[in-house]
Each structure stands twice: as structure tokens, then as C-alpha cells.
Amino acid sequence: MSQTVTPDSDPVQENDDVMVEIRDLKTYYQGTGLFDRNPVKAVDGVSFDIHRGETLGLVGESGCGKTTLGRTLLQLETATAGEIRFNGTDVTTLSGDDLYEWRRNAQMVFQDPDSSLNDRMTIGEIIREPLDVHEWKTPRERKQHVRELLDAVGLQREHYFRYPHQFSGGQRQRIGIARTLALEPEFIVLDEPVSALDVSVQAEIINLLEDLQEEFDLTYLFIAHDLSVVRHICDRVAVMYLGHIMEIGPTEELFTDPANPYTHALLSAIPEPNPTSDKERIVLHGTPPNPRYPPSGCPFSTRCPARIRPDGFETLDDEIWTGIRILRELLRERRRAERSIRERIRGRLGYETRFGNMDETYQELFGELDVPAEVEDILQSVIEHASRHDEQCAIDELNDAFGSVCDGFVDSVEDETHKPELYTVSESGRKSYCHRHDETYREPDTVFEDRSNS
Ligand code: SF4
């Protein structure tokens, strides 16, 4: 049985060799709209550790919050809440000289090296700039340090007097890495450091990063969407979705035996080198929700193939269950869009609106399915409410009948704060954020595959 880690306890294991401790970290961007002041919840309460000397991969779809998380760790974005303890000091409380000094310890390599390379400066000046700013030792020692850094990243000392445009993409990334290393940081956030490079050059830069880690005792947070690169370079991996860490643990274990439904889906999308392989790809419906309007309950609930069904509907046909999930999302979208006065007027005047016809929607979702009478009655009532543009009533009725613990429903009562907990799912301490690890809801592993194409 999996060990439960309750929200009140420390959700990450004690480890003496921890360099960065992140606790319930949130980064929200406040809305500025006249009618809509909901914040964008880019990072929404994450807790994990980064161990000294390791490479922790951070993966997830575009927009899941991984770059914001990396930037928040370096205080390039302001945390809304939570703690980031770097060697025991909460850096979210630093300011002025203390923050300036701390920044020497933690640096970032960007996806696009050109963003940190000024075309009017020589390579020597670019790498030396942070040393000049921090008045590091003497000017003579700075120059010598830059030459050593050029050696370390595989460039020539005579490159000191050349300009960025004289170098290839891979060489420019080497220059960016040398500049990052100038102040001798302990911790580096690598934000998609090879994704803009040719495949052959990617391998060279990855090898260089591994060599530098060993030489300078570096700790990396490696942000990437290329899972094969992550599998190659990372000791552990954290999987992120809609501002949450869904699973975190040792790389090989997570890749060969994923515990979280989202990790299953993400890994199933990796292209299979063997064309005769019978590995099935898990198709996720729709796109990730808008982080300004995250779903109640589990962040993955609007797309999860393993979403838990309420009592009485455990054996409901998969396609009907999927249709109900899509209908719920559609109603949520309509409810938000209802604020448009123009659309209301068009509807009242009998013109077509972008909301479409609800009867057609019903036909599209359920028309060809054998819907049980009891379910059909509920759905017809929901459609009637929606046709009258009473989306809230339609959603309430749908939730009363089909609300799941994954949507934040407990005994048919909605509790938006009811989220999954982090469960320890292996002896290595791997964690997964999903109700499915609770004994009450546990199903055989096949649940993910069986429902993947529903
Ligand atoms: S809590 Fe529910 S919706 Fe979230 S990942 Fe687990 S099964 Fe899927």
C-alpha cells in the first residue's frame, strides 16, 4: 500500500544533501481586466527539493508553468506565496544587497543564447561583464578568468576579441554558458538549453554541460520538453501540469513505471523508434485549461482518462463518460464567455452566436451512443438549461449527478479546496499527485491503457 503524505506534513523527504527546498510555492499574475480580475496561476503550490550535485529535470507541455517556476527560483519573478530555501536561507525574503549577492550563486542558461549576447560587445567583454558588475577581484584576474572559461566551454582563447555574429548557434550557446559560469554559481537553471540547436550540436552541448557539472560541482534544474534528452541527462524528473507537480522521482523509474495518469499520457507521446512496436499512444482530449480558470479539484481532471467516476456510474460506457466530461468543459467555457453583451443581443435577435446550438452539441456527443434512460434524462435537462443560457444551472445539475472526487466533489458536495494529496509510490521516495493512489479509488494499472482512447 502506498504511504500517504498528508498536506499538513512536509511533502518531501528529509535529505541532508538538499540545496534548494521549495515549499508551497505560488506565482500568480494578477488580472488587470475591467471585468475579470482572476489571477493567472502559473505556479500553484509546488513543494519539492533539489539535491546538491544532481540534475533535476522539469518537464510538461508548453504553458504548464515550468519556465515561470525556474525564473521564480532565481527571483527573476516574484513569488506570490511560499518559500524557496537556498542552503537554508529563504531567498523570497531577500532584497537589496543581500539579493544582489545571492544572485551570484544561482544563474540561468537561456534557450536562445542571443538574448544574453550583445552583438556590439566582444566575446571577452560579454563573459567578463558579470565580473565587472560584481567587481570580482582585479581587472587582470578577470581577464585571466575569462580565458579559462573559454577553455572550459571548448572555445579558443583568441575568440576573446571576436563578436557573437562570427559564431554558430552551438558556439553562441557555449559563450552563454561561459558567461553563466563566470561568477562561479552553485546552482544553474537550464531553460531548454538545446532545443534551438541542431540535433548533432545538441549532443555536444549536453556532453559539455555534464562535464562542467562534474568539474565545477554544479547543481542543475533542467527545463525541457524533449523527454529523450531529459532521460539521458537527468538524475530525477518532475512532471508539471497547470502549475502543479504531478509526479517526481528517479528518472529511469519514472520513465519505465510511471505512476500518475498525466505522466502515462506524456510518456506515451514519445515517438517509438521501432515502427512495429504495439505501444499505444494515449490521446488526451482538448487542451490544458486556462490557468486563469483552473478546474476545481485535480488540475488534470478535465482531460484525465483515468478520472474517477461517482458511485452508481462505475460501469457507464467510456464514450458516454468522455462526452459528459467534454459537455462540462463546454458549459464552463460558455459560462465565462457569457459576459459578452454583444453575444446576448445577437442571441435574442435570433442571429447565430459563437455558442452554437445545444441540441446539435448533444447529438454530436451522444447521438450515436446507447445512453441509458436515467442518464439521458439528466443530460436532456442540462441541455435545456444551457439552451436558455442558464449555464450555471446546467453545470450544477451535471455536477450533482456526475461530480467526481477528481473535480473536488466529496459525497456529492463540491469542495473546491479538495485536491489530491502527494503519495509516496515507491521505495525510492517517488511521489505522485493523484486520488488513484488512495485505497478507496485504486484500480489496476490497466485503467490508464483501457480508457486511453475513450
Ligand atoms: S486525481 Fe483524478 S483526474 Fe487527477 S490525475 Fe488522478 S485520476 Fe486523474
Residues whose N, C-alpha, C, O or C-beta is under 5 A from the ligand:
A	BS01	SF4	P261 C298 F300 S301 C304 A306 R307 I308 C406 P420 Y433 C434 H435 R436
